[in-house]
Amino acid sequence: MNPLDNFLFGIYPYICLSVFLLGSLVRFDRDQYTWKSDSSQLLRTGQLRWGSNLFHVGVLFLFFGHTVGMLTPHFLYEPFISAGNKQLMAMVSGGLFGVFGFIGVTLLLHRRLFDERIRANSKTSDIVLLVLLWLQLALGLATIPLSAQHLDGSMMVRLAGWAQSIMTFQAGAPNLLVGASVVFKMHMFLGMSIFLIFPFTRLVHVWSGFGTAAYLVRPYQLVLSRRLGMTPTTPLSQRRN
């Protein structure tokens, strides 16, 4: 591996993860009023309904699919499914939801660029983010024909090995990418870069989306009626009435 590849795939991932985690924490602590999705739905619905739904369905599936697929060690799924079949499943499902996400982000980007009212109320970061997501989804779809050339799953295993080596702080992770197509490398680099800019964009609202899972385990709230003169000491039999 040349020095550039060693930096991009051996050091840069840790820079992106550090900024992603620490930057999100600092923004939540210091700028909570900016912690929102900045939806433009009130300005004009238009393409938003189709674009947003397709984008979120596609991207959420791809995010969890990549997370599970890349970070699950080969020996855990090998007894149930071969590497080749797993790659074929990833190509089909990833391609389908990748198309959903790509169509969705294209609609959202078109809306941002060509609707004068939306464009006037958009931040530069909003447009840059959509462009990066558009490129990332396009690159992801472009990897499918390349993956079809390695239906034995060998390339997928190597890419997953790189991700697992990075997450477990093992040395030599970039060496696993020797011979990988430049399209794969561009897709990986851009994906890491999105994590790098995450704390400085509207993407921080994703944390809040995951945070809603806490409602599944939170205690019930007791709501008392002032009109009926109820207090926390009112007997339960009276509260029911």
ABEGO torsion letter per residue (X at the ends): XBAAAAAAAAAAAAAAAAAAAAAAAAAAAABAAABBAGBAAAABAEAAAAAAAAAAAAAAAAAAAAAAAAABBAAAAAAABBAAAAAAAAAAAAAAAAAAAAAAAAAAAAAAAABAAAAAABBAAAAAAAAAAAAAAAAAAAAAAAAAABAAGAAAAAAAAAAAAAAAGBBGAAAAABGBBAAAAAAAAAAAAAAAAAAABAAAAAAAAAAAAAAAABBBBBBBBAAAGBBAABBAAAAAX
